[in-house]
Amino acid sequence: MHHAHATAPVALVTGAARRIGAAMTRHLALKGWRVLAHWHQSREDMDTLARECHGRVETLRADLATAEGRCQLAKQVLGRVKDEGLDLVVHNASHFPHARLADVDDALFDTLFTLHVKTPLLLSRDLAPALSRRSGMVLNLLDAGAPLQWPGYLPYALSKQALKDATIALARELAPAVRVNGIAPGFILPPENAPDSYRHAEALRLTQAVGGPAEILRALDYLLDSPFVTGEILTVDGGRRWIRPLASNAPAAPSACEELRRVSGGPAPRPQVPPSLSRA
C-alpha cells in the first residue's frame, strides 16, 4: 500500500488477541504498521502478542457486543490517532456459538447481530472521517461457510451473511474516500467448538494446497495494494464451496478425491492431504 504521508500507516484490528486477528496484527506490525489491537477477554494472549511486536501494537479493550463498548472503542481510537487518520479498520471480532433453533433466545440473537453487523457498520461510520484522511480501507472478516446455513449455527450464519451485504452497502456509502472489502475464509482455523463434520470436511477442497493463515494475509496484502478494488468479497476456501453443502449433523465426510469424483462423474486428481489438518 502506498502512502503519501510521512508517518507509519495505522490500523485498527478488532478481535486481535487470537487466531486470524492475531495473525493480521503480527503481520502488519512486522511490516512497520502501527496497530491498535482490540481485545475483550483474552488478556494473556493480547499481552503476549504485544510483547512480540516490540512496541508497534497498542492494546484497547472493549465489549463490541454492546453499544457502550462500540462507542468506547471509537473514542479510544480517535483519541490515539487524533488528526493523523487511519489507513485500515479490520472488523474481525466474532463469536461462534452452537445453538439449535429451539434453543436460540433473544439475548443470543441480539448479541450475534450486534457483534457481527451493527458494530462493524456503526464503528465504520464513526471512524470514516479518520479513514478518509488517508484514503483508508474497511475490511470485514466474513465466513465462506455461512451461506451453507449449518444446522445448529443459524444465528451465526445469518449474521455473517448480513455482514456480507453490509460490506457492499458500506462500499457505496463511504465512496470514494474510503474503500470497503471483505475476506471470507474457509477452513483456515476451525472454531474450537466446531462439530466433527466441520473438521472432517477440511479435506474437501479443489486445491492440493492446505489453507492456513498465510492465505488470509496474502488476501489482505492484495486488497491493501489495490486502490481500484472496493465492494469485493475475496473467498479463500480452496474451492470448498463448489463441492457440496456442509451439514453440522452429517456423517464423516468422504475424502476430497471421492467427493470430486462424485460431483464430476469421472476420476479426480488425488490431493496431497497431510496426516493432520489441525492448526492452532
N, C-alpha and C positions, 0 to 999 in steps of 0.2 A: 504494500500500500504506500503510495507516495504522499508525502505531507509537505505543505508549503510552510508550515510553522516550524519554529526552531526547537521547541520543547518536544520531549518524548510523547508519542501517542498515548492516549489514555483510554482504558476500557473499564467497564463495569461488567462483572460476571456474577450472576446470581446462582446460588447453589454451588459455590466454588470449592467447597471443602473436600469433596469426594468425587470419584468416578469421572465422567466426562467433563464436569465442571472443573475439577482439579487438573485434568489433562490440559484443558484450554488455558487455564490460569498459568500453569507452569510454562506452556508453550509460548504464550505471549510475553511473559516475564523474561524468558531466555532470549527472546528477540528484541529486548530492550524497551518493551512497553511498561508503562506504569499501570498496574492493575488494582482496581478497587474490587476486592473479593468479598462477596456477601456470604454469610453463613447464618444458620439458625440454631441447630442443635449439635453439630459436630465440632465442638471447640478444639479437641485434641488434634483432629485431622487438620483443621484450619491452621492452628499454631505451627504444626509440623511443616505444612506446605509453605507458610510464610517464611519460616527459617530457611527452607531450601532455596527460596527465591532471593535471598540476600538483599532485602530492603526494597525490592520492586513491587511488593504486594502489601497493600493496606487493607486490613480486615474491617468489615462493617457487619453488625448483627441486626437482624430484623425478622419478624414473623410475616412473611409475604402472603399468608393465608388470611390476613386481616387488612382492612383499610388503614388502620392505625400504623401497622408495620410498613405498609407500602409508602405512606406519607413520610414516615420516619426515615426510611431509606433514601427517598428522593431528597429530603432535606440534608441528610448526611453527605450524599454525593455532590450536591450543588455547593455545599459548604467546602468540600475538599477541592473541587475543580475551579470554583469561583468564575472568573471571566475567561479561563483558558479553554473551556469547552471539552467535549467528549468526542472520541473517534468511534467508539463501539460500545453498544449495550447488548449483552448476551443474556437472554431470558432462558435460563437452564433449570432453575429451581422446580422440583417436581415431586409428586407423591404417587405411588403405585400400589394402592390397597386392593386386596381381594375382597369382593362383596357381591354375592348373588343379588339379583334384583329384589328378591323378597326381603333382603337384609339391608337394603340401601335406605338411609334416613335423610332427612333434610340437612342435617349437620354435615354429613359426608359429601352430599351432592354440592352443597354451598362451598365447602372447603376446596374441593377439586376445581370447581369453576372459578372461584376467586383466585386460586394459585395459578391455574393454567391459562385463564382467559382475562379476567378482569385486571389482575395485577400487571401482566405484560402490556396490556392495552393502555391502561391509565398511567403506568410508570413511563412508558414510551412518550406519552403525551407530555408528561411533566418534565421530561428530560430533553424533549425535542429542541428547545432553544439552545441548549448546550451542545447538542449533536449538530445543529445547523451551522454553528460557528466553525466547525471543522469538516463540513460535508460528510458527516459520520454515517454509521450504519447500525440498524437494529437487526439482531439475529435471534430468531426464535428456534428453540430446540423442540422438534416435533417427535413423532413416532411412526415409523413406516408400517407398523402393525396395527395402528389404531383403526384404519378402515375395515379391518377384518372383524371388529366387534367381538372380541373374545368373550364367551360366557364367563361371568364372574368378575369382569373388569369393565362393565358397561359405562359407569360414570367417568372413569379414567379415559376410555376411548372417545367418548363423546366430547369431553373437554379438550382433548388433544386435537380432535377434528375441528372444533370451534376455533382453536388457536391457529390452525392452518388457514381458515377463512379470514381470521383477523390479520394474519400476515399480509395477505393480498390487499385487504381494506386499508391497512396502515401504509402500505407502499403508495397507495393512491392519495391518502390523506396528507402524508408528510412530504410528498414530492414537491419540487425537485431537490430540496435542500438535504433531505435525509433519505437514504436507501433502506429498504426493509426486505429481508430474505429469511428463508428457513432452511434448516437441515433436518432431515428425517432419518435418524439411524435405524438400522435393522438390528440384527443380532451382533451387537458390539460388546456391550457389557450387560448381560441379562440382569434384571432386577433380582435382588437376593431372595425375594419371596415368589419368584416366578414358578409356575406349575412345571411338573416334569416334562409335559409335552412341549413346552416352550424350549427347554434345554435340548430335548431330542431333536427338535426341528432346527436347531442351529446348523445342522449338517446340510439342510436343504438350501441350496444356492445354485446359481448358474455359473459361478466362478470357481476356479481351483483355489484361489486365494481365500484365506480365512480373514474375516473382518476383525478390526481392532481399533482402538482409539486413534491410531495414526491416520486411519482413513477419514475420520471426522476432522482431524487437524488439517489434512490436505484440502478438504472441502472448505474449511474456514479460510485458509490462505487464498484459495481461488476467489472466494467472494470478496475478501478484503482487497484483492488486486484487480477487481473487475468493476470499475466505476459505471459501466454501461449495463450492469445487471441489477435489477430490482424486481420485487414481486415474484421471485422464483423460489421454488422448493427443491433442494437437492436431496434426492433419496439415495441413501448409502446403505444398501442391504444385500449386495451381491446378487441382485435379481430375484431375491426370495419371493417378492410379491407376485411374480409371474408364474409360480409353480402351482400352489393351491392354497386355499384359506387354512388358517390355523385355529383349531378349537381347543380351549383350555381343558376340556374333558375328553380329548381324543386319545386313542391308544398310542403306544410308542410309534413315532413316525418311521416310515421306511427310509432307506438310505437315499441320498440325493440321486444316486445312479438309478435306483428303482423308480423313483418318482419322476425323473426326467424321461425315462423310457415309457412310463405310463401316459404322460401328457403328450409326448411327441409321436407315439406309435412306432418308435424304432429304437435302435441302440443309442445309448448316450455315452459321452466320454466319462471316464471314471475320475472324479475329482480326488485330489490328494487330501484326505482328511486326517489330521493328526490324532493320536490316541486320545488326547484330552483336549476338549474345546473350552474348558472353563477358564475364565480370565478374571483376575482380581482388579 
